[in-house]
Amino acid sequence: MRFAAAALIVVLMLFAGIALAGAGHGWMLGAYGCWALTPIAGLAWLNALSQRPSKRSAVATLSLGILVCAVVGITTTSGAGENFVSYFRINGIEGRALAGVAYLNGTLASLVAWVRARER
């Protein structure tokens, strides 16, 4: 069951990256970041849904996710800010929700795994 849930998350992250790319006219750096976060989120959800989650894995996936988000943020502000602004202006609240869920689901899974491992 946990493998099916993690596979579903991975597939949805891939589609979110495609949606963020917007056929080449969207937020391309956001799409690349989403695709970089895909395996991290998959591993985070596998750990979070396991019977005995690992605190070390939770911290590693959380750290990697934050690192990818920071790199995307820095590269977006350094040169491609107009694509970022135009993507969210065109797509409105749906675009913001898509980006938020895509970028924060791995963080949520890592935090859930960390809390569950701490309670053990």
Stockholm file with secondary structure:
# STOCKHOLM 1.0

chainA/1-120         MRFAAAALIVVLMLFAGIALAGAGHGWMLGAYGCWALTPIAGLAWLNALSQRPSKRSAVATLSLGILVCAVVGITTTSGAGENFVSYFRINGIEGRALAGVAYLNGTLASLVAWVRARER
#=GR chainA/1-120 SS CHHHHHHHHHHHHHHHHHHHHTTTTSCHHHHHHHHHHHHHHHHHHHHHTSSSCCHHHHHHHHHHHHHHHHHHHHHHHHHCHHHHHHHHHHHHHHHHHHHHHHHHHHHHHHHHHHHHHHHC
#=GC SS_cons         CHHHHHHHHHHHHHHHHHHHHTTTTSCHHHHHHHHHHHHHHHHHHHHHTSSSCCHHHHHHHHHHHHHHHHHHHHHHHHHCHHHHHHHHHHHHHHHHHHHHHHHHHHHHHHHHHHHHHHHC
//
